[in-house]
Amino acid sequence: MTASVLLATAEQSSLEVSPGVLGFLVTLAVVLACIPLFRSMTSKIRGVQHRDPGAADQVPDQSAPRPPDDAAHRRPDESAPRPPDA
């Protein structure tokens, strides 16, 4: 019986599993795919305008209606010089 136990132990130790070349290639592919994603994320984060949460009351409310621009509703001035007719 001890011989069979020794033989089974020797068989198990010789059947070690390692990731091998395929595991290395998959890991390399994941790393190479992440590099451009990280670079893009970094550039996007740098473009974000940081605003202090405590300064929220200092920022004007963008949802409030603004008064209309007077220049858009003004009639053209009759006394303004006209371009010459061609």
C-alpha atoms as a printed R data frame, in Angstrom:
   type eleno elety resid chain resno       x       y       z
1  ATOM     1    CA   MET     A     1   0.000   0.000   0.000
2  ATOM     2    CA   THR     A     2   2.768   2.471   0.692
3  ATOM     3    CA   ALA     A     3   4.138   1.956  -2.815
4  ATOM     4    CA   SER     A     4   0.829   2.956  -4.373
5  ATOM     5    CA   VAL     A     5   0.622   6.057  -2.175
6  ATOM     6    CA   LEU     A     6   4.162   7.042  -3.161
7  ATOM     7    CA   LEU     A     7   3.359   6.460  -6.829
8  ATOM     8    CA   ALA     A     8   0.176   8.595  -6.613
9  ATOM     9    CA   THR     A     9   2.097  11.382  -4.883
10 ATOM    10    CA   ALA     A    10   4.820  11.298  -7.531
11 ATOM    11    CA   GLU     A    11   2.197  11.467 -10.309
12 ATOM    12    CA   GLN     A    12   0.454  14.471  -8.758
13 ATOM    13    CA   SER     A    13   3.667  16.436  -8.373
14 ATOM    14    CA   SER     A    14   4.626  15.886 -12.004
15 ATOM    15    CA   LEU     A    15   1.238  17.213 -13.234
16 ATOM    16    CA   GLU     A    16   1.718  20.816 -12.119
17 ATOM    17    CA   VAL     A    17  -0.252  23.335 -14.121
18 ATOM    18    CA   SER     A    18   1.291  26.625 -15.197
19 ATOM    19    CA   PRO     A    19  -0.133  29.436 -17.306
20 ATOM    20    CA   GLY     A    20   2.523  29.016 -19.966
21 ATOM    21    CA   VAL     A    21   2.800  31.035 -23.134
22 ATOM    22    CA   LEU     A    22  -0.953  31.383 -23.626
23 ATOM    23    CA   GLY     A    23  -1.391  32.959 -20.168
24 ATOM    24    CA   PHE     A    24   1.453  35.369 -20.864
25 ATOM    25    CA   LEU     A    25  -0.033  36.397 -24.223
26 ATOM    26    CA   VAL     A    26  -3.492  36.961 -22.750
27 ATOM    27    CA   THR     A    27  -2.055  39.079 -19.935
28 ATOM    28    CA   LEU     A    28   0.054  41.059 -22.413
29 ATOM    29    CA   ALA     A    29  -3.001  41.683 -24.608
30 ATOM    30    CA   VAL     A    30  -5.007  42.982 -21.630
31 ATOM    31    CA   VAL     A    31  -2.180  45.314 -20.591
32 ATOM    32    CA   LEU     A    32  -1.729  46.628 -24.132
33 ATOM    33    CA   ALA     A    33  -5.485  47.225 -24.450
34 ATOM    34    CA   CYS     A    34  -5.583  49.155 -21.148
35 ATOM    35    CA   ILE     A    35  -2.769  51.590 -21.981
36 ATOM    36    CA   PRO     A    36  -4.734  53.665 -24.558
37 ATOM    37    CA   LEU     A    37  -7.815  53.530 -22.341
38 ATOM    38    CA   PHE     A    38  -5.881  54.968 -19.390
39 ATOM    39    CA   ARG     A    39  -4.329  57.681 -21.571
40 ATOM    40    CA   SER     A    40  -7.740  58.681 -22.931
41 ATOM    41    CA   MET     A    41  -9.261  58.710 -19.455
42 ATOM    42    CA   THR     A    42  -6.431  60.910 -18.177
43 ATOM    43    CA   SER     A    43  -6.922  63.464 -20.948
44 ATOM    44    CA   LYS     A    44 -10.687  63.528 -20.367
45 ATOM    45    CA   ILE     A    45 -10.245  64.035 -16.620
46 ATOM    46    CA   ARG     A    46  -7.809  66.904 -17.208
47 ATOM    47    CA   GLY     A    47 -10.466  68.651 -19.310
48 ATOM    48    CA   VAL     A    48 -13.091  68.550 -16.576
49 ATOM    49    CA   GLN     A    49 -13.731  71.839 -14.806
50 ATOM    50    CA   HIS     A    50 -13.331  71.267 -11.074
51 ATOM    51    CA   ARG     A    51 -15.796  73.144  -8.905
52 ATOM    52    CA   ASP     A    52 -15.624  73.355  -5.133
53 ATOM    53    CA   PRO     A    53 -18.805  71.853  -3.603
54 ATOM    54    CA   GLY     A    54 -18.801  74.605  -0.970
55 ATOM    55    CA   ALA     A    55 -18.937  77.242  -3.688
56 ATOM    56    CA   ALA     A    56 -22.261  76.025  -5.085
57 ATOM    57    CA   ASP     A    57 -24.065  79.075  -3.703
58 ATOM    58    CA   GLN     A    58 -21.602  81.380  -5.512
59 ATOM    59    CA   VAL     A    59 -22.363  79.965  -8.949
60 ATOM    60    CA   PRO     A    60 -25.322  81.631 -10.667
61 ATOM    61    CA   ASP     A    61 -28.283  79.366 -11.270
62 ATOM    62    CA   GLN     A    62 -28.181  78.270 -14.912
63 ATOM    63    CA   SER     A    63 -31.800  77.082 -14.885
64 ATOM    64    CA   ALA     A    64 -33.222  80.517 -14.021
65 ATOM    65    CA   PRO     A    65 -34.638  82.353 -17.050
66 ATOM    66    CA   ARG     A    66 -32.514  85.233 -18.252
67 ATOM    67    CA   PRO     A    67 -33.993  88.536 -19.391
68 ATOM    68    CA   PRO     A    68 -34.107  88.819 -23.180
69 ATOM    69    CA   ASP     A    69 -31.252  90.525 -24.948
70 ATOM    70    CA   ASP     A    70 -32.338  94.034 -25.913
71 ATOM    71    CA   ALA     A    71 -30.299  94.061 -29.115
72 ATOM    72    CA   ALA     A    72 -32.197  91.069 -30.475
73 ATOM    73    CA   HIS     A    73 -35.578  92.795 -30.033
74 ATOM    74    CA   ARG     A    74 -34.547  96.290 -31.098
75 ATOM    75    CA   ARG     A    75 -35.655  97.674 -34.459
76 ATOM    76    CA   PRO     A    76 -32.936  98.807 -36.806
77 ATOM    77    CA   ASP     A    77 -32.094 102.419 -36.192
78 ATOM    78    CA   GLU     A    78 -33.526 104.597 -38.944
79 ATOM    79    CA   SER     A    79 -30.821 107.204 -38.477
80 ATOM    80    CA   ALA     A    80 -28.008 104.707 -39.003
81 ATOM    81    CA   PRO     A    81 -26.170 105.114 -42.308
82 ATOM    82    CA   ARG     A    82 -27.316 102.747 -45.013
83 ATOM    83    CA   PRO     A    83 -24.958 100.986 -47.388
84 ATOM    84    CA   PRO     A    84 -25.023 102.493 -50.872
85 ATOM    85    CA   ASP     A    85 -27.324 100.794 -53.348
86 ATOM    86    CA   ALA     A    86 -25.534  99.025 -56.119
